[in-house]
Amino acid sequence: MIEGLSHITLITRDLARMSAIIETVLDGREIYASGDDTFSLSREKFYIVGGQWIAIMEGESLPARSYNHIAFKIPPDEIDAYRSRIEALGLEFRESRPRVEGEGASLYFYDHDNHLFELHTGTLEERLARYRKGQSR
């Protein structure tokens, strides 16, 4: 029986650059850094982001960008502050998909390794309630 999500691992060419994204944009708290030790496949760092264990490991970047992404929940009144954090690191935004009123707002951005992140203001319950109302915008 699945008990929940254990962790998410992201592969990056540059641990320091990815660490800056996790700490600056995602409010991540570093809890482990392997240094030159390699207990796993390569050097790595562990973070806690919104109560979730995020691991980053050195390795090759993703070969291409896609819509596969990791979404983190943020408060609606902080979306502009998060936009500023992303801009300050010079990260590339992806245009948000079309939205219907009531499903929340999102910021999508790519890191330097082609991972797509979303910062989303809505909840599953809000989205389902909106979708039950039908297609009209």
Secondary structure as UniProt FT lines:
FT   STRAND          7..12
FT   HELIX           15..24
FT   STRAND          29..33
FT   TURN            35..36
FT   STRAND          44..49
FT   TURN            50..51
FT   STRAND          52..58
FT   STRAND          69..73
FT   HELIX           76..78
FT   HELIX           79..88
FT   TURN            89..90
FT   STRAND          92..94
FT   TURN            101..102
FT   STRAND          106..110
FT   TURN            112..113
FT   STRAND          116..120
FT   HELIX           124..132
//
